[in-house]
Amino acid sequence: MDKETAIKLAGGVSELAKLFDPPLTPSAVSQWGDKLPELRVFQLRRIRPRWFNRDGSVRMDRVPA
């Protein structure tokens, strides 16, 4: 998953950071490259399953324009 998509789905950098347990700082999220680390994608699949298709791909119909 690319970082831009995750930020859009969450509603912002701060909101994305708060999803994780323990919460991350927005600056930690900003330090990621263009792609989310695999562990973070794995966690998001558990935290926000509605963002993903059964095959693990992102449900693009959920991404705000």
N, C-alpha and C positions, 0 to 999 in steps of 0.2 A: 504494500500500500504506500502511495506517496504521501509525504507529509502534508502537502497542500490539501489533498482530499480529506485526510483525517481532521485537519483543522476546520475545514468547512463543515464536516459532519458534526463535529463537537460544538461548533458555534464560536470558535476562537481558540487561541493558543492557551489562555488561562483555563478555559473550560476543558480542553483536552488534557492538560496537566492534572487537573483535579480528578479525572476519571480513575487514575491509577491508585493503588493502595500499597504503600503509602503514597500520597499525592506527590507529584513532581513539581518542580518550579517551572514557570514559563521559560526561564532561561535554559533549563535542561532540554526542554522540547526544541527550543531554537537552535541548540547545538547539533541536533540530528541532521544528517545529510538530507538529500531529496527524498530518500526512502526511509520509512520507519524501521527501526531495528526489529529483527524477527521475533524476539521475545515480546516486544510491545504489541506487535500485530497479533500474536497468540493471545495475549491478555485481552486485547480489544475484542477478539472473537468470543471470549467468555463474558466480557462486560457488556458489550453491545452487539449481540448476535444478529439483530435486525439490520445491521449495516452490511451483512455478508450473505452471499449465496451459499448454497450447500457445498459447492466446490471450493469455498474459501475466497472467491473473488468478491470484490466490492460491488454492492448493489448500487449502480450508478443512478438509479431512479431515486435514491435517498439523498444524493449529493445536491445541496442547494446551488442554484445557478450563480 
